[in-house]
Amino acid sequence: MLGHVPLQAFQLAVGVLLLLFGMHWLRKAILRSAGIVALHDEESVFAKETAYLQLQARTGETRLDWLAGLATFKAVMLEGLEVVFIVIAVGSQRGLLLPASIGALAACLLVLAVGVSMHRPLTRVPENTLKFVVGVMLSAFGIYWTGEGLGVSWPGHDLAIFGFAALLLLVGLAGVSLARRNRLEMAR
């Protein structure tokens, strides 16, 4: 059934979604870096939530938190949909859906293993830096796949993604500088 859907339509859909998510993340990371939006203090949030859960456990107050469940479901669903869109876009080409699915599963297991082994060192990386990098990466892939869906033939083919990432990084850093300068001028 999926073999009857044009590959370029999938590539365009995946590209636009990646670009929308990536630009949203990058915009927020730029605003945080410029000091316009407050940085999250993950350690204090974690400590506060841990204390709250310990208090609930001591008092015997346990209840199902539907809002937290829905937020978690949304986050997992969003990440899962990104993988599904990419696997379908890549795998539907010439009947490669099964190998692409196996590759996605292998990548999931690899990311899980790397995440478990790199948990401690990654906790030292500032959250906003990670979000900035993710925004750049998602946007770079989004530009590439949107172009593929529109029939653009990129110079260097897949290597063009590195060029997009470098360009987005430079534009993002320039955006931080400009936003920071504007914030300081407005404060005067």
Sine and cosine of phi, psi and omega as CSV:
sin_phi,cos_phi,sin_psi,cos_psi,sin_omega,cos_omega
0.00,0.00,-0.72,0.69,-0.02,-1.00
-0.93,0.37,-0.41,0.91,0.02,-1.00
-0.91,0.42,-0.30,0.96,0.00,-1.00
-1.00,0.04,-0.22,0.98,0.02,-1.00
-1.00,0.06,0.76,-0.66,-0.03,-1.00
-0.87,0.50,0.70,-0.72,0.00,-1.00
-0.85,0.53,-0.66,0.75,-0.04,-1.00
-0.89,0.46,-0.53,0.85,0.04,-1.00
-0.91,0.41,-0.67,0.74,0.06,-1.00
-0.90,0.43,-0.70,0.71,-0.01,-1.00
-0.87,0.49,-0.67,0.75,0.01,-1.00
-0.90,0.43,-0.70,0.71,0.00,-1.00
-0.89,0.46,-0.72,0.69,0.01,-1.00
-0.89,0.45,-0.69,0.72,-0.01,-1.00
-0.87,0.49,-0.71,0.70,-0.02,-1.00
-0.90,0.43,-0.69,0.73,0.02,-1.00
-0.89,0.46,-0.72,0.69,0.02,-1.00
-0.88,0.48,-0.67,0.75,0.00,-1.00
-0.91,0.42,-0.68,0.73,0.03,-1.00
-0.89,0.45,-0.74,0.67,0.02,-1.00
-0.90,0.43,-0.70,0.71,-0.05,-1.00
-0.89,0.45,-0.70,0.71,-0.01,-1.00
-0.92,0.40,-0.57,0.82,0.05,-1.00
-0.90,0.44,-0.73,0.68,0.02,-1.00
-0.89,0.45,-0.69,0.72,-0.04,-1.00
-0.91,0.42,-0.67,0.74,0.02,-1.00
-0.86,0.51,-0.73,0.68,0.00,-1.00
-0.91,0.41,-0.61,0.79,0.01,-1.00
-0.92,0.40,-0.61,0.79,0.05,-1.00
-0.90,0.44,-0.72,0.69,-0.01,-1.00
-0.90,0.43,-0.60,0.80,0.05,-1.00
-0.93,0.36,-0.69,0.73,-0.01,-1.00
-0.89,0.45,-0.54,0.84,0.00,-1.00
-0.99,0.16,-0.15,0.99,0.00,-1.00
1.00,0.08,0.17,0.99,0.01,-1.00
-0.98,0.17,-0.63,0.78,0.07,-1.00
-0.93,-0.38,0.70,-0.72,-0.06,-1.00
-0.90,0.43,0.61,-0.79,0.10,-0.99
-0.96,0.29,0.51,-0.86,0.09,-1.00
-0.99,0.15,0.68,-0.73,0.11,-0.99
-0.98,-0.19,1.00,0.02,-0.11,-0.99
-0.89,0.46,-0.57,0.82,-0.01,-1.00
-0.91,0.42,-0.68,0.74,0.00,-1.00
-0.94,0.34,-0.61,0.79,0.05,-1.00
-0.89,0.45,-0.69,0.72,0.02,-1.00
-0.89,0.46,-0.71,0.71,0.00,-1.00
-0.89,0.46,-0.68,0.74,0.00,-1.00
-0.89,0.45,-0.72,0.69,-0.01,-1.00
-0.92,0.39,-0.62,0.78,0.03,-1.00
-0.89,0.45,-0.70,0.72,0.03,-1.00
-0.88,0.47,-0.65,0.76,0.02,-1.00
-0.89,0.45,-0.71,0.71,0.00,-1.00
-0.92,0.39,-0.60,0.80,0.04,-1.00
-0.92,0.40,-0.63,0.78,0.06,-1.00
-0.89,0.45,-0.69,0.73,0.04,-1.00
-0.88,0.48,-0.65,0.76,-0.01,-1.00
-0.92,0.40,-0.63,0.78,-0.01,-1.00
-0.93,0.36,-0.62,0.78,-0.05,-1.00
-1.00,0.09,-0.11,0.99,0.01,-1.00
0.98,0.20,0.12,0.99,0.00,-1.00
-0.99,0.13,0.96,-0.29,0.06,-1.00
-0.79,-0.62,0.72,-0.69,0.04,-1.00
-0.48,-0.88,0.37,-0.93,0.01,-1.00
-0.99,0.15,0.81,-0.58,0.00,-1.00
-0.99,-0.10,0.99,-0.10,-0.07,-1.00
-0.90,0.43,-0.62,0.79,-0.02,-1.00
-0.90,0.44,-0.69,0.72,0.04,-1.00
-0.90,0.43,-0.65,0.76,0.03,-1.00
-0.89,0.46,-0.68,0.73,0.02,-1.00
-0.92,0.39,-0.65,0.76,0.02,-1.00
-0.90,0.44,-0.67,0.74,0.04,-1.00
-0.90,0.43,-0.70,0.72,0.02,-1.00
-0.86,0.50,-0.69,0.73,0.00,-1.00
-0.88,0.47,-0.70,0.72,-0.02,-1.00
-0.90,0.43,-0.72,0.69,-0.01,-1.00
-0.91,0.40,-0.66,0.75,-0.01,-1.00
-0.90,0.44,-0.66,0.75,0.00,-1.00
-0.88,0.47,-0.74,0.67,0.01,-1.00
-0.90,0.43,-0.66,0.75,0.03,-1.00
-0.89,0.45,-0.64,0.76,0.02,-1.00
-0.90,0.43,-0.59,0.80,0.05,-1.00
-0.86,0.50,-0.71,0.71,0.01,-1.00
-0.90,0.43,-0.70,0.71,0.00,-1.00
-0.87,0.49,-0.71,0.70,0.01,-1.00
-0.87,0.49,-0.68,0.73,-0.01,-1.00
-0.92,0.39,-0.70,0.72,0.01,-1.00
-0.89,0.46,-0.68,0.73,0.01,-1.00
-0.91,0.41,-0.69,0.73,-0.02,-1.00
-0.89,0.46,-0.66,0.75,-0.01,-1.00
-0.98,0.19,-0.69,0.72,-0.14,-0.99
-0.97,0.22,-0.42,0.91,-0.04,-1.00
-0.95,0.30,-0.25,0.97,0.02,-1.00
-0.95,0.30,0.88,-0.48,0.07,-1.00
0.82,0.57,0.60,0.80,0.11,-0.99
0.92,0.38,0.57,0.82,-0.03,-1.00
-0.98,-0.19,0.40,0.92,-0.07,-1.00
-0.90,0.43,-0.68,0.74,0.00,-1.00
-0.91,0.41,-0.76,0.65,0.05,-1.00
-0.88,0.47,-0.60,0.80,0.02,-1.00
-0.92,0.40,-0.61,0.79,0.03,-1.00
-0.92,0.40,-0.67,0.75,0.05,-1.00
-0.89,0.45,-0.66,0.75,0.05,-1.00
-0.89,0.47,-0.65,0.76,0.02,-1.00
-0.91,0.42,-0.65,0.76,0.03,-1.00
-0.91,0.42,-0.68,0.74,0.04,-1.00
-0.89,0.46,-0.65,0.76,0.03,-1.00
-0.90,0.44,-0.64,0.77,0.03,-1.00
-0.88,0.48,-0.71,0.70,0.01,-1.00
-0.91,0.41,-0.62,0.78,0.03,-1.00
-0.91,0.42,-0.71,0.71,0.02,-1.00
-0.89,0.46,-0.63,0.78,0.04,-1.00
-0.88,0.47,-0.72,0.70,0.00,-1.00
-0.90,0.43,-0.68,0.73,0.02,-1.00
-0.91,0.41,-0.65,0.76,0.01,-1.00
-0.88,0.48,-0.67,0.74,0.02,-1.00
-0.91,0.42,-0.69,0.73,-0.05,-1.00
-0.97,0.24,-0.45,0.89,-0.06,-1.00
-0.97,-0.23,0.16,0.99,-0.08,-1.00
-0.82,0.58,-0.79,0.62,-0.05,-1.00
-0.89,0.46,-0.79,0.62,-0.01,-1.00
-0.88,0.47,-0.57,0.82,-0.03,-1.00
-0.94,0.34,-0.42,0.91,0.02,-1.00
-0.93,0.37,-0.29,0.96,0.03,-1.00
-1.00,0.07,-0.22,0.98,0.03,-1.00
-0.99,0.15,0.78,-0.63,-0.01,-1.00
-0.86,0.51,0.66,-0.75,-0.05,-1.00
-0.83,0.56,-0.69,0.73,-0.06,-1.00
-0.91,0.40,-0.54,0.84,0.05,-1.00
-0.89,0.45,-0.69,0.72,0.05,-1.00
-0.88,0.48,-0.69,0.72,-0.01,-1.00
-0.91,0.41,-0.60,0.80,0.05,-1.00
-0.88,0.47,-0.74,0.67,-0.02,-1.00
-0.90,0.43,-0.68,0.73,0.02,-1.00
-0.90,0.44,-0.66,0.75,0.05,-1.00
-0.87,0.49,-0.67,0.74,0.03,-1.00
-0.90,0.44,-0.72,0.70,-0.04,-1.00
-0.91,0.41,-0.74,0.67,0.01,-1.00
-0.87,0.49,-0.65,0.76,0.00,-1.00
-0.92,0.40,-0.65,0.76,0.02,-1.00
-0.89,0.45,-0.72,0.69,0.05,-1.00
-0.90,0.44,-0.61,0.79,0.02,-1.00
-0.88,0.47,-0.69,0.73,0.04,-1.00
-0.88,0.47,-0.71,0.70,-0.03,-1.00
-0.88,0.48,-0.77,0.63,-0.06,-1.00
-0.94,0.33,-0.55,0.84,0.08,-1.00
-0.89,0.46,-0.71,0.71,0.06,-1.00
-0.88,0.48,-0.68,0.73,0.05,-1.00
-0.85,0.52,-0.68,0.73,0.00,-1.00
-0.91,0.41,-0.45,0.89,0.03,-1.00
-1.00,-0.02,0.00,1.00,0.05,-1.00
1.00,0.03,0.28,0.96,0.01,-1.00
-0.96,0.28,0.69,-0.72,0.09,-1.00
-0.98,-0.19,0.97,-0.23,-0.09,-1.00
-0.97,0.25,0.69,-0.72,0.12,-0.99
-0.91,0.40,0.75,-0.66,-0.04,-1.00
0.99,0.14,0.03,1.00,0.00,-1.00
0.78,0.62,-0.86,-0.50,-0.07,-1.00
-0.90,0.44,-0.43,0.90,0.01,-1.00
-0.91,0.40,-0.27,0.96,0.04,-1.00
-0.88,0.48,-0.44,0.90,0.00,-1.00
-0.86,0.51,-0.63,0.78,0.03,-1.00
-0.90,0.43,-0.61,0.79,0.05,-1.00
-0.90,0.43,-0.68,0.73,0.04,-1.00
-0.89,0.45,-0.66,0.75,0.00,-1.00
-0.89,0.45,-0.68,0.73,0.02,-1.00
-0.90,0.44,-0.69,0.72,0.01,-1.00
-0.89,0.45,-0.71,0.71,0.02,-1.00
-0.90,0.43,-0.61,0.80,0.05,-1.00
-0.89,0.45,-0.72,0.70,0.02,-1.00
-0.89,0.45,-0.69,0.73,0.02,-1.00
-0.91,0.42,-0.65,0.76,0.03,-1.00
-0.89,0.46,-0.70,0.71,0.02,-1.00
-0.91,0.41,-0.61,0.79,0.07,-1.00
-0.91,0.42,-0.62,0.79,0.05,-1.00
-0.88,0.47,-0.64,0.76,0.06,-1.00
-0.88,0.48,-0.73,0.68,-0.02,-1.00
-0.88,0.48,-0.73,0.69,0.00,-1.00
-0.91,0.43,-0.69,0.72,-0.01,-1.00
-0.91,0.41,-0.64,0.77,0.02,-1.00
-0.90,0.43,-0.69,0.72,0.01,-1.00
-0.89,0.46,-0.69,0.72,0.03,-1.00
-0.89,0.45,-0.64,0.77,0.01,-1.00
-0.90,0.44,-0.68,0.74,0.00,-1.00
-0.93,0.37,-0.61,0.79,0.03,-1.00
-0.92,0.38,-0.59,0.81,0.01,-1.00
-0.94,0.35,-0.48,0.88,-0.02,-1.00
-0.96,0.27,-0.34,0.94,-0.03,-1.00
-0.96,0.28,0.00,0.00,0.00,0.00
